[in-house]
């Protein structure tokens, strides 16, 4: 494993942890009550921090996939 591959693997792990935290912070309004039919479906518009977190999660996912593919290609 080259030095660049090791550095990219560490960066990939950091991005993975940040991505897990961002996904965990997103609001899930229905929860388990939606499974049993206890709550109706309410459409909400993301505003402020929720909107920023949603877009940051998408960008983080794209970065994670890109880094993962790069590490795989470097190790061949």
HTML snippet that shows the backbone in 3Dmol.js (N, CA, C, O; Angstrom):
<script src="https://3Dmol.org/build/3Dmol-min.js"></script>
<div id="view" style="width:600px;height:400px;position:relative"></div>
<script>
const pdb = `
ATOM      1  N   UNK A   1       0.846  -1.174   0.000  1.00  0.00           N
ATOM      2  CA  UNK A   1       0.000   0.000   0.000  1.00  0.00           C
ATOM      3  C   UNK A   1       0.891   1.235   0.000  1.00  0.00           C
ATOM      4  O   UNK A   1       1.789   1.366   0.832  1.00  0.00           O
ATOM      5  N   UNK A   2       0.636   2.129  -0.929  1.00  0.00           N
ATOM      6  CA  UNK A   2       1.459   3.321  -1.022  1.00  0.00           C
ATOM      7  C   UNK A   2       1.055   4.339   0.036  1.00  0.00           C
ATOM      8  O   UNK A   2       0.008   4.226   0.673  1.00  0.00           O
ATOM      9  N   UNK A   3       1.903   5.316   0.201  1.00  0.00           N
ATOM     10  CA  UNK A   3       1.649   6.367   1.187  1.00  0.00           C
ATOM     11  C   UNK A   3       0.376   7.144   0.843  1.00  0.00           C
ATOM     12  O   UNK A   3      -0.421   7.467   1.723  1.00  0.00           O
ATOM     13  N   UNK A   4       0.194   7.443  -0.456  1.00  0.00           N
ATOM     14  CA  UNK A   4      -1.003   8.161  -0.895  1.00  0.00           C
ATOM     15  C   UNK A   4      -2.254   7.352  -0.608  1.00  0.00           C
ATOM     16  O   UNK A   4      -3.268   7.904  -0.181  1.00  0.00           O
ATOM     17  N   UNK A   5      -2.193   6.067  -0.836  1.00  0.00           N
ATOM     18  CA  UNK A   5      -3.332   5.188  -0.573  1.00  0.00           C
ATOM     19  C   UNK A   5      -3.667   5.156   0.913  1.00  0.00           C
ATOM     20  O   UNK A   5      -4.840   5.139   1.286  1.00  0.00           O
ATOM     21  N   UNK A   6      -2.648   5.147   1.759  1.00  0.00           N
ATOM     22  CA  UNK A   6      -2.876   5.160   3.205  1.00  0.00           C
ATOM     23  C   UNK A   6      -3.527   6.464   3.652  1.00  0.00           C
ATOM     24  O   UNK A   6      -4.439   6.457   4.479  1.00  0.00           O
ATOM     25  N   UNK A   7      -3.056   7.583   3.103  1.00  0.00           N
ATOM     26  CA  UNK A   7      -3.616   8.891   3.458  1.00  0.00           C
ATOM     27  C   UNK A   7      -5.072   8.979   3.008  1.00  0.00           C
ATOM     28  O   UNK A   7      -5.926   9.460   3.753  1.00  0.00           O
ATOM     29  N   UNK A   8      -5.356   8.512   1.782  1.00  0.00           N
ATOM     30  CA  UNK A   8      -6.727   8.547   1.283  1.00  0.00           C
ATOM     31  C   UNK A   8      -7.646   7.622   2.072  1.00  0.00           C
ATOM     32  O   UNK A   8      -8.828   7.921   2.242  1.00  0.00           O
ATOM     33  N   UNK A   9      -7.117   6.506   2.554  1.00  0.00           N
ATOM     34  CA  UNK A   9      -7.914   5.601   3.381  1.00  0.00           C
ATOM     35  C   UNK A   9      -8.277   6.260   4.708  1.00  0.00           C
ATOM     36  O   UNK A   9      -9.407   6.120   5.175  1.00  0.00           O
ATOM     37  N   UNK A  10      -7.345   6.968   5.313  1.00  0.00           N
ATOM     38  CA  UNK A  10      -7.617   7.669   6.575  1.00  0.00           C
ATOM     39  C   UNK A  10      -8.635   8.778   6.352  1.00  0.00           C
ATOM     40  O   UNK A  10      -9.553   8.948   7.156  1.00  0.00           O
ATOM     41  N   UNK A  11      -8.481   9.539   5.262  1.00  0.00           N
ATOM     42  CA  UNK A  11      -9.444  10.594   4.941  1.00  0.00           C
ATOM     43  C   UNK A  11     -10.822   9.987   4.700  1.00  0.00           C
ATOM     44  O   UNK A  11     -11.837  10.548   5.112  1.00  0.00           O
ATOM     45  N   UNK A  12     -10.849   8.835   4.028  1.00  0.00           N
ATOM     46  CA  UNK A  12     -12.110   8.158   3.756  1.00  0.00           C
ATOM     47  C   UNK A  12     -12.800   7.733   5.054  1.00  0.00           C
ATOM     48  O   UNK A  12     -14.023   7.826   5.164  1.00  0.00           O
ATOM     49  N   UNK A  13     -12.034   7.274   6.020  1.00  0.00           N
ATOM     50  CA  UNK A  13     -12.620   6.884   7.313  1.00  0.00           C
ATOM     51  C   UNK A  13     -13.182   8.095   8.048  1.00  0.00           C
ATOM     52  O   UNK A  13     -14.239   8.007   8.673  1.00  0.00           O
ATOM     53  N   UNK A  14     -12.478   9.232   7.977  1.00  0.00           N
ATOM     54  CA  UNK A  14     -12.966  10.450   8.624  1.00  0.00           C
ATOM     55  C   UNK A  14     -14.270  10.903   7.968  1.00  0.00           C
ATOM     56  O   UNK A  14     -15.223  11.271   8.655  1.00  0.00           O
ATOM     57  N   UNK A  15     -14.305  10.874   6.631  1.00  0.00           N
ATOM     58  CA  UNK A  15     -15.526  11.247   5.913  1.00  0.00           C
ATOM     59  C   UNK A  15     -16.666  10.298   6.283  1.00  0.00           C
ATOM     60  O   UNK A  15     -17.811  10.727   6.431  1.00  0.00           O
ATOM     61  N   UNK A  16     -16.352   9.004   6.433  1.00  0.00           N
ATOM     62  CA  UNK A  16     -17.365   8.024   6.794  1.00  0.00           C
ATOM     63  C   UNK A  16     -17.973   8.344   8.165  1.00  0.00           C
ATOM     64  O   UNK A  16     -19.191   8.282   8.328  1.00  0.00           O
ATOM     65  N   UNK A  17     -17.152   8.680   9.132  1.00  0.00           N
ATOM     66  CA  UNK A  17     -17.650   9.000  10.470  1.00  0.00           C
ATOM     67  C   UNK A  17     -18.499  10.273  10.428  1.00  0.00           C
ATOM     68  O   UNK A  17     -19.556  10.331  11.058  1.00  0.00           O
ATOM     69  N   UNK A  18     -18.049  11.280   9.699  1.00  0.00           N
ATOM     70  CA  UNK A  18     -18.815  12.526   9.568  1.00  0.00           C
ATOM     71  C   UNK A  18     -20.149  12.256   8.885  1.00  0.00           C
ATOM     72  O   UNK A  18     -21.172  12.819   9.274  1.00  0.00           O
ATOM     73  N   UNK A  19     -20.143  11.399   7.869  1.00  0.00           N
ATOM     74  CA  UNK A  19     -21.367  11.051   7.158  1.00  0.00           C
ATOM     75  C   UNK A  19     -22.349  10.321   8.074  1.00  0.00           C
ATOM     76  O   UNK A  19     -23.552  10.577   8.019  1.00  0.00           O
ATOM     77  N   UNK A  20     -21.852   9.423   8.906  1.00  0.00           N
ATOM     78  CA  UNK A  20     -22.711   8.724   9.870  1.00  0.00           C
ATOM     79  C   UNK A  20     -23.340   9.715  10.843  1.00  0.00           C
ATOM     80  O   UNK A  20     -24.523   9.602  11.164  1.00  0.00           O
ATOM     81  N   UNK A  21     -22.565  10.677  11.309  1.00  0.00           N
ATOM     82  CA  UNK A  21     -23.089  11.690  12.236  1.00  0.00           C
ATOM     83  C   UNK A  21     -24.146  12.543  11.546  1.00  0.00           C
ATOM     84  O   UNK A  21     -25.185  12.837  12.137  1.00  0.00           O
ATOM     85  N   UNK A  22     -23.889  12.946  10.290  1.00  0.00           N
ATOM     86  CA  UNK A  22     -24.860  13.775   9.569  1.00  0.00           C
ATOM     87  C   UNK A  22     -26.165  13.029   9.336  1.00  0.00           C
ATOM     88  O   UNK A  22     -27.240  13.616   9.458  1.00  0.00           O
ATOM     89  N   UNK A  23     -26.089  11.754   9.005  1.00  0.00           N
ATOM     90  CA  UNK A  23     -27.299  10.964   8.797  1.00  0.00           C
ATOM     91  C   UNK A  23     -28.058  10.794  10.112  1.00  0.00           C
ATOM     92  O   UNK A  23     -29.288  10.821  10.133  1.00  0.00           O
ATOM     93  N   UNK A  24     -27.324  10.620  11.200  1.00  0.00           N
ATOM     94  CA  UNK A  24     -27.968  10.448  12.507  1.00  0.00           C
ATOM     95  C   UNK A  24     -28.663  11.722  12.980  1.00  0.00           C
ATOM     96  O   UNK A  24     -29.647  11.649  13.716  1.00  0.00           O
ATOM     97  N   UNK A  25     -28.168  12.879  12.571  1.00  0.00           N
ATOM     98  CA  UNK A  25     -28.754  14.146  13.004  1.00  0.00           C
ATOM     99  C   UNK A  25     -30.035  14.508  12.264  1.00  0.00           C
ATOM    100  O   UNK A  25     -30.790  15.369  12.715  1.00  0.00           O
ATOM    101  N   UNK A  26     -30.282  13.858  11.135  1.00  0.00           N
ATOM    102  CA  UNK A  26     -31.473  14.212  10.363  1.00  0.00           C
ATOM    103  C   UNK A  26     -32.730  13.791  11.097  1.00  0.00           C
ATOM    104  O   UNK A  26     -32.782  12.728  11.716  1.00  0.00           O
ATOM    105  N   UNK A  27     -33.734  14.636  11.019  1.00  0.00           N
ATOM    106  CA  UNK A  27     -34.992  14.449  11.749  1.00  0.00           C
ATOM    107  C   UNK A  27     -35.843  13.391  11.069  1.00  0.00           C
ATOM    108  O   UNK A  27     -36.095  13.458   9.866  1.00  0.00           O
ATOM    109  N   UNK A  28     -36.281  12.421  11.845  1.00  0.00           N
ATOM    110  CA  UNK A  28     -37.215  11.419  11.346  1.00  0.00           C
ATOM    111  C   UNK A  28     -38.529  11.646  12.094  1.00  0.00           C
ATOM    112  O   UNK A  28     -38.672  11.247  13.250  1.00  0.00           O
ATOM    113  N   UNK A  29     -39.473  12.282  11.434  1.00  0.00           N
ATOM    114  CA  UNK A  29     -40.695  12.696  12.123  1.00  0.00           C
ATOM    115  C   UNK A  29     -41.651  11.538  12.402  1.00  0.00           C
ATOM    116  O   UNK A  29     -42.350  11.566  13.414  1.00  0.00           O
ATOM    117  N   UNK A  30     -41.706  10.524  11.542  1.00  0.00           N
ATOM    118  CA  UNK A  30     -42.700   9.459  11.716  1.00  0.00           C
ATOM    119  C   UNK A  30     -42.286   8.477  12.803  1.00  0.00           C
ATOM    120  O   UNK A  30     -43.096   8.139  13.666  1.00  0.00           O
ATOM    121  N   UNK A  31     -41.055   8.017  12.777  1.00  0.00           N
ATOM    122  CA  UNK A  31     -40.594   7.052  13.756  1.00  0.00           C
ATOM    123  C   UNK A  31     -41.328   5.728  13.619  1.00  0.00           C
ATOM    124  O   UNK A  31     -41.717   5.349  12.514  1.00  0.00           O
ATOM    125  N   UNK A  32     -41.523   5.020  14.725  1.00  0.00           N
ATOM    126  CA  UNK A  32     -42.214   3.738  14.703  1.00  0.00           C
ATOM    127  C   UNK A  32     -43.724   3.882  14.593  1.00  0.00           C
ATOM    128  O   UNK A  32     -44.410   2.927  14.229  1.00  0.00           O
ATOM    129  N   UNK A  33     -44.251   5.059  14.901  1.00  0.00           N
ATOM    130  CA  UNK A  33     -45.700   5.221  14.830  1.00  0.00           C
ATOM    131  C   UNK A  33     -46.203   5.088  13.395  1.00  0.00           C
ATOM    132  O   UNK A  33     -47.346   4.686  13.181  1.00  0.00           O
ATOM    133  N   UNK A  34     -45.375   5.415  12.419  1.00  0.00           N
ATOM    134  CA  UNK A  34     -45.765   5.265  11.024  1.00  0.00           C
ATOM    135  C   UNK A  34     -45.891   3.814  10.610  1.00  0.00           C
ATOM    136  O   UNK A  34     -46.648   3.493   9.694  1.00  0.00           O
ATOM    137  N   UNK A  35     -45.162   2.936  11.270  1.00  0.00           N
ATOM    138  CA  UNK A  35     -45.229   1.509  10.949  1.00  0.00           C
ATOM    139  C   UNK A  35     -46.584   0.939  11.318  1.00  0.00           C
ATOM    140  O   UNK A  35     -47.129   0.108  10.591  1.00  0.00           O
ATOM    141  N   UNK A  36     -47.131   1.378  12.440  1.00  0.00           N
ATOM    142  CA  UNK A  36     -48.393   0.846  12.934  1.00  0.00           C
ATOM    143  C   UNK A  36     -49.590   1.702  12.537  1.00  0.00           C
ATOM    144  O   UNK A  36     -50.708   1.445  12.985  1.00  0.00           O
ATOM    145  N   UNK A  37     -49.372   2.707  11.710  1.00  0.00           N
ATOM    146  CA  UNK A  37     -50.482   3.533  11.239  1.00  0.00           C
ATOM    147  C   UNK A  37     -50.942   4.582  12.221  1.00  0.00           C
ATOM    148  O   UNK A  37     -52.070   5.062  12.118  1.00  0.00           O
ATOM    149  N   UNK A  38     -50.113   4.948  13.160  1.00  0.00           N
ATOM    150  CA  UNK A  38     -50.520   5.909  14.179  1.00  0.00           C
ATOM    151  C   UNK A  38     -50.431   7.356  13.754  1.00  0.00           C
ATOM    152  O   UNK A  38     -51.057   8.214  14.377  1.00  0.00           O
ATOM    153  N   UNK A  39     -49.684   7.652  12.727  1.00  0.00           N
ATOM    154  CA  UNK A  39     -49.507   9.046  12.325  1.00  0.00           C
ATOM    155  C   UNK A  39     -49.749   9.175  10.834  1.00  0.00           C
ATOM    156  O   UNK A  39     -49.386   8.299  10.050  1.00  0.00           O
ATOM    157  N   UNK A  40     -50.369  10.285  10.459  1.00  0.00           N
ATOM    158  CA  UNK A  40     -50.588  10.566   9.048  1.00  0.00           C
ATOM    159  C   UNK A  40     -49.324  11.123   8.411  1.00  0.00           C
ATOM    160  O   UNK A  40     -48.417  11.591   9.100  1.00  0.00           O
ATOM    161  N   UNK A  41     -49.281  11.064   7.111  1.00  0.00           N
ATOM    162  CA  UNK A  41     -48.119  11.587   6.399  1.00  0.00           C
ATOM    163  C   UNK A  41     -48.243  13.104   6.268  1.00  0.00           C
ATOM    164  O   UNK A  41     -49.228  13.602   5.724  1.00  0.00           O
ATOM    165  N   UNK A  42     -47.263  13.829   6.757  1.00  0.00           N
ATOM    166  CA  UNK A  42     -47.232  15.281   6.672  1.00  0.00           C
ATOM    167  C   UNK A  42     -46.015  15.664   5.844  1.00  0.00           C
ATOM    168  O   UNK A  42     -44.892  15.259   6.145  1.00  0.00           O
ATOM    169  N   UNK A  43     -46.250  16.445   4.803  1.00  0.00           N
ATOM    170  CA  UNK A  43     -45.139  16.888   3.959  1.00  0.00           C
ATOM    171  C   UNK A  43     -44.558  18.149   4.566  1.00  0.00           C
ATOM    172  O   UNK A  43     -45.263  19.138   4.768  1.00  0.00           O
ATOM    173  N   UNK A  44     -43.265  18.108   4.857  1.00  0.00           N
ATOM    174  CA  UNK A  44     -42.604  19.263   5.440  1.00  0.00           C
ATOM    175  C   UNK A  44     -41.513  19.746   4.495  1.00  0.00           C
ATOM    176  O   UNK A  44     -40.840  18.948   3.842  1.00  0.00           O
ATOM    177  N   UNK A  45     -41.351  21.048   4.432  1.00  0.00           N
ATOM    178  CA  UNK A  45     -40.280  21.636   3.648  1.00  0.00           C
ATOM    179  C   UNK A  45     -39.075  21.836   4.551  1.00  0.00           C
ATOM    180  O   UNK A  45     -39.193  22.355   5.661  1.00  0.00           O
ATOM    181  N   UNK A  46     -37.931  21.423   4.070  1.00  0.00           N
ATOM    182  CA  UNK A  46     -36.710  21.618   4.858  1.00  0.00           C
ATOM    183  C   UNK A  46     -36.339  23.096   4.828  1.00  0.00           C
ATOM    184  O   UNK A  46     -36.365  23.741   3.780  1.00  0.00           O
ATOM    185  N   UNK A  47     -35.994  23.610   5.993  1.00  0.00           N
ATOM    186  CA  UNK A  47     -35.598  25.007   6.090  1.00  0.00           C
ATOM    187  C   UNK A  47     -34.377  25.128   6.983  1.00  0.00           C
ATOM    188  O   UNK A  47     -34.176  24.322   7.891  1.00  0.00           O
ATOM    189  N   UNK A  48     -33.582  26.118   6.724  1.00  0.00           N
ATOM    190  CA  UNK A  48     -32.442  26.436   7.573  1.00  0.00           C
ATOM    191  C   UNK A  48     -31.438  25.314   7.693  1.00  0.00           C
ATOM    192  O   UNK A  48     -30.904  24.830   6.695  1.00  0.00           O
ATOM    193  N   UNK A  49     -31.181  24.900   8.933  1.00  0.00           N
ATOM    194  CA  UNK A  49     -30.161  23.904   9.217  1.00  0.00           C
ATOM    195  C   UNK A  49     -30.506  22.549   8.607  1.00  0.00           C
ATOM    196  O   UNK A  49     -29.616  21.843   8.133  1.00  0.00           O
ATOM    197  N   UNK A  50     -31.791  22.177   8.613  1.00  0.00           N
ATOM    198  CA  UNK A  50     -32.189  20.889   8.025  1.00  0.00           C
ATOM    199  C   UNK A  50     -31.856  20.829   6.541  1.00  0.00           C
ATOM    200  O   UNK A  50     -31.386  19.806   6.042  1.00  0.00           O
ATOM    201  N   UNK A  51     -32.103  21.935   5.839  1.00  0.00           N
ATOM    202  CA  UNK A  51     -31.813  21.978   4.404  1.00  0.00           C
ATOM    203  C   UNK A  51     -30.305  21.892   4.167  1.00  0.00           C
ATOM    204  O   UNK A  51     -29.848  21.164   3.285  1.00  0.00           O
ATOM    205  N   UNK A  52     -29.544  22.636   4.957  1.00  0.00           N
ATOM    206  CA  UNK A  52     -28.090  22.608   4.832  1.00  0.00           C
ATOM    207  C   UNK A  52     -27.559  21.217   5.134  1.00  0.00           C
ATOM    208  O   UNK A  52     -26.678  20.726   4.429  1.00  0.00           O
ATOM    209  N   UNK A  53     -28.085  20.571   6.176  1.00  0.00           N
ATOM    210  CA  UNK A  53     -27.647  19.228   6.561  1.00  0.00           C
ATOM    211  C   UNK A  53     -27.998  18.207   5.486  1.00  0.00           C
ATOM    212  O   UNK A  53     -27.220  17.290   5.226  1.00  0.00           O
ATOM    213  N   UNK A  54     -29.164  18.357   4.859  1.00  0.00           N
ATOM    214  CA  UNK A  54     -29.578  17.461   3.783  1.00  0.00           C
ATOM    215  C   UNK A  54     -28.607  17.544   2.608  1.00  0.00           C
ATOM    216  O   UNK A  54     -28.155  16.517   2.101  1.00  0.00           O
ATOM    217  N   UNK A  55     -28.288  18.754   2.178  1.00  0.00           N
ATOM    218  CA  UNK A  55     -27.363  18.915   1.054  1.00  0.00           C
ATOM    219  C   UNK A  55     -25.944  18.501   1.418  1.00  0.00           C
ATOM    220  O   UNK A  55     -25.232  17.937   0.587  1.00  0.00           O
ATOM    221  N   UNK A  56     -25.526  18.775   2.651  1.00  0.00           N
ATOM    222  CA  UNK A  56     -24.190  18.368   3.096  1.00  0.00           C
ATOM    223  C   UNK A  56     -24.070  16.849   3.141  1.00  0.00           C
ATOM    224  O   UNK A  56     -23.001  16.304   2.867  1.00  0.00           O
ATOM    225  N   UNK A  57     -25.160  16.162   3.484  1.00  0.00           N
ATOM    226  CA  UNK A  57     -25.157  14.699   3.498  1.00  0.00           C
ATOM    227  C   UNK A  57     -24.986  14.147   2.089  1.00  0.00           C
ATOM    228  O   UNK A  57     -24.254  13.178   1.884  1.00  0.00           O
ATOM    229  N   UNK A  58     -25.655  14.757   1.123  1.00  0.00           N
ATOM    230  CA  UNK A  58     -25.507  14.330  -0.272  1.00  0.00           C
ATOM    231  C   UNK A  58     -24.074  14.530  -0.747  1.00  0.00           C
ATOM    232  O   UNK A  58     -23.488  13.636  -1.358  1.00  0.00           O
ATOM    233  N   UNK A  59     -23.514  15.695  -0.468  1.00  0.00           N
ATOM    234  CA  UNK A  59     -22.125  15.977  -0.874  1.00  0.00           C
ATOM    235  C   UNK A  59     -21.164  15.027  -0.165  1.00  0.00           C
ATOM    236  O   UNK A  59     -20.222  14.528  -0.780  1.00  0.00           O
ATOM    237  N   UNK A  60     -21.392  14.774   1.115  1.00  0.00           N
ATOM    238  CA  UNK A  60     -20.543  13.838   1.864  1.00  0.00           C
ATOM    239  C   UNK A  60     -20.598  12.432   1.290  1.00  0.00           C
ATOM    240  O   UNK A  60     -19.580  11.742   1.219  1.00  0.00           O
ATOM    241  N   UNK A  61     -21.784  12.010   0.882  1.00  0.00           N
ATOM    242  CA  UNK A  61     -21.923  10.693   0.265  1.00  0.00           C
ATOM    243  C   UNK A  61     -21.174  10.595  -1.051  1.00  0.00           C
ATOM    244  O   UNK A  61     -20.531   9.584  -1.332  1.00  0.00           O
ATOM    245  N   UNK A  62     -21.256  11.651  -1.862  1.00  0.00           N
ATOM    246  CA  UNK A  62     -20.536  11.672  -3.136  1.00  0.00           C
ATOM    247  C   UNK A  62     -19.034  11.645  -2.902  1.00  0.00           C
ATOM    248  O   UNK A  62     -18.311  10.936  -3.602  1.00  0.00           O
ATOM    249  N   UNK A  63     -18.557  12.411  -1.925  1.00  0.00           N
ATOM    250  CA  UNK A  63     -17.128  12.412  -1.597  1.00  0.00           C
ATOM    251  C   UNK A  63     -16.692  11.037  -1.106  1.00  0.00           C
ATOM    252  O   UNK A  63     -15.623  10.555  -1.482  1.00  0.00           O
ATOM    253  N   UNK A  64     -17.514  10.401  -0.268  1.00  0.00           N
ATOM    254  CA  UNK A  64     -17.192   9.079   0.261  1.00  0.00           C
ATOM    255  C   UNK A  64     -17.076   8.052  -0.861  1.00  0.00           C
ATOM    256  O   UNK A  64     -16.128   7.268  -0.888  1.00  0.00           O
ATOM    257  N   UNK A  65     -18.032   8.052  -1.785  1.00  0.00           N
ATOM    258  CA  UNK A  65     -17.987   7.105  -2.895  1.00  0.00           C
ATOM    259  C   UNK A  65     -16.784   7.376  -3.786  1.00  0.00           C
ATOM    260  O   UNK A  65     -16.104   6.445  -4.218  1.00  0.00           O
ATOM    261  N   UNK A  66     -16.522   8.643  -4.059  1.00  0.00           N
ATOM    262  CA  UNK A  66     -15.366   8.995  -4.892  1.00  0.00           C
ATOM    263  C   UNK A  66     -14.049   8.564  -4.270  1.00  0.00           C
ATOM    264  O   UNK A  66     -13.183   8.018  -4.953  1.00  0.00           O
ATOM    265  N   UNK A  67     -13.898   8.808  -2.982  1.00  0.00           N
ATOM    266  CA  UNK A  67     -12.675   8.388  -2.289  1.00  0.00           C
ATOM    267  C   UNK A  67     -12.547   6.868  -2.258  1.00  0.00           C
ATOM    268  O   UNK A  67     -11.449   6.333  -2.416  1.00  0.00           O
ATOM    269  N   UNK A  68     -13.657   6.175  -2.056  1.00  0.00           N
ATOM    270  CA  UNK A  68     -13.617   4.716  -2.013  1.00  0.00           C
ATOM    271  C   UNK A  68     -13.170   4.140  -3.354  1.00  0.00           C
ATOM    272  O   UNK A  68     -12.344   3.229  -3.398  1.00  0.00           O
ATOM    273  N   UNK A  69     -13.715   4.671  -4.442  1.00  0.00           N
ATOM    274  CA  UNK A  69     -13.316   4.209  -5.768  1.00  0.00           C
ATOM    275  C   UNK A  69     -11.860   4.527  -6.032  1.00  0.00           C
ATOM    276  O   UNK A  69     -11.146   3.708  -6.610  1.00  0.00           O
ATOM    277  N   UNK A  70     -11.406   5.700  -5.619  1.00  0.00           N
ATOM    278  CA  UNK A  70     -10.006   6.079  -5.817  1.00  0.00           C
ATOM    279  C   UNK A  70      -9.066   5.148  -5.064  1.00  0.00           C
ATOM    280  O   UNK A  70      -8.046   4.727  -5.611  1.00  0.00           O
ATOM    281  N   UNK A  71      -9.394   4.821  -3.821  1.00  0.00           N
ATOM    282  CA  UNK A  71      -8.560   3.914  -3.028  1.00  0.00           C
ATOM    283  C   UNK A  71      -8.513   2.529  -3.670  1.00  0.00           C
ATOM    284  O   UNK A  71      -7.456   1.900  -3.718  1.00  0.00           O
ATOM    285  N   UNK A  72      -9.653   2.058  -4.162  1.00  0.00           N
ATOM    286  CA  UNK A  72      -9.694   0.744  -4.836  1.00  0.00           C
ATOM    287  C   UNK A  72      -8.809   0.745  -6.069  1.00  0.00           C
ATOM    288  O   UNK A  72      -8.055  -0.199  -6.303  1.00  0.00           O
ATOM    289  N   UNK A  73      -8.902   1.801  -6.853  1.00  0.00           N
ATOM    290  CA  UNK A  73      -8.111   1.874  -8.088  1.00  0.00           C
ATOM    291  C   UNK A  73      -6.615   1.999  -7.804  1.00  0.00           C
ATOM    292  O   UNK A  73      -5.795   1.483  -8.564  1.00  0.00           O
ATOM    293  N   UNK A  74      -6.257   2.682  -6.715  1.00  0.00           N
ATOM    294  CA  UNK A  74      -4.842   2.832  -6.369  1.00  0.00           C
ATOM    295  C   UNK A  74      -4.235   1.526  -5.862  1.00  0.00           C
ATOM    296  O   UNK A  74      -3.029   1.314  -5.988  1.00  0.00           O
ATOM    297  N   UNK A  75      -5.059   0.655  -5.295  1.00  0.00           N
ATOM    298  CA  UNK A  75      -4.550  -0.594  -4.740  1.00  0.00           C
ATOM    299  C   UNK A  75      -4.449  -1.723  -5.761  1.00  0.00           C
ATOM    300  O   UNK A  75      -3.989  -2.814  -5.425  1.00  0.00           O
ATOM    301  N   UNK A  76      -4.866  -1.484  -6.984  1.00  0.00           N
ATOM    302  CA  UNK A  76      -4.783  -2.539  -8.005  1.00  0.00           C
ATOM    303  C   UNK A  76      -3.379  -2.712  -8.500  1.00  0.00           C
ATOM    304  O   UNK A  76      -3.127  -3.555  -9.361  1.00  0.00           O
TER     305      UNK A  76
END
`;
const viewer = $3Dmol.createViewer("view");
viewer.addModel(pdb, "pdb");
viewer.setStyle({}, {cartoon: {color: "spectrum"}});
viewer.zoomTo();
viewer.render();
</script>
